[in-house]
Amino acid sequence: MGFVEKMIVGKVLAALIASHGSVVVDSERGYDPEAPRFTDAAEALKEADKFDECHFFVGGSYEESYDSWVYVIYGNGNGGWDVISDYTTDLEPILKPINDWIDKEGD
């Protein structure tokens, strides 16, 4: 994970934890029942740094299916500014400040 990607992913994780209380970091697209849940963004970032791509899940559980997610891909292009690949639309209000910052700084 490059410097820009680390900044963005750290902001995303902090925002998700602030809004939902915890986040699951999963490299198996939600199919890992033992994927760890974090309440600390720095610890979640360390876990996310182990993979080339992963999902961040909030709300719900593995058993009941997660409510919302963000999908990140490291090395996705544009010097790391395109690390956020996709997310559920209900997270737009939470991610909007981060996306606005990316639009401003990533040009």
N, C-alpha and C positions, 0 to 999 in steps of 0.2 A: 504494500500500500504506500503510494507516494505521499508527499507532504500535503498537497492540495486535497487529495482523496481523504487523508486522515482528518484534515480540518472539517471537511464537509460531513463525513460520516460521524465524527464526534458531535457536530451540531445536531445532526439528525437523531442520534441516540439520546442526547440530552433532552431534546424536544419531546421525543416519544416517552421517555421516562417521566418527564415533568407532567405530561398530559395524562398518562395512563398508569403511572406508578412503577411499571416494570416493562421489560422488553425481552423477548426470546430471540436469540441469535442462532440461526439454523442454516446450515449449508445443504440441507437435504430437502429444500422446498416445502417444509412443513411436515415431512414424513418421518422425522426423528423424534420419537416420544421422549427421548432423554436429552433433547437440546436444552441447554441451560437458560434459565431466566435470570435477568440482572436488574438490580435497582440502582446500580452505579454505572454511569456512562463510561468512565475510564476502564472499568473491568470489562464491560461489553465491547469496547473498542479493541481491547487485547484479544478477545475471542474472535471478533470479526476479522482481525488481521491475520488469522490463521488460514483464511480461505481466499480463493480467487473471485468468488462471488457468494453472496448469501442473502437470506431474507431476514428482516427484522419483523417479528410478529408482536402485536399488542391486542389486548382484549381477548376474551375467550380462553380456550385451552386446547391442547393437542386432542384430547378426548372429544371435545365438543366442537372442534374446529375454531381456528382463530378468526377474530372479527376483521382485523386490518393488517396490512403489511406494507413494507418498503423493500424493494429488490435493488441491491447494489452490485455492480460489476466493476472490479478494479481493472484498470487498463482499458476502459471503455472508450477512451479517446479524449481529444481536446485538452490535453495536459492534465487530466484528472477531473476537470470541471463537469464531465458527464458521468460521474460515478453513480448517480441516482438513475437507474434504468426505468423503474416503474413503481407505482404505488397505488393503493386503493384510493378512490376519489374522496372518501370521507376524511382522509388525512390532509387534504389540501389546505384547510385553515391553519393547521399546525406547521406544515411545510412551506407555506407561502413566504414567510420572512426569509427562510433559507434559500428558496428558489429566487427570490428578489435579489438577495445578496450575491448568489451565483451569477445571475444575469448582469449585475453591476460590475462585479470584480472579475468575472471570467472572460470579459471581452478584450 
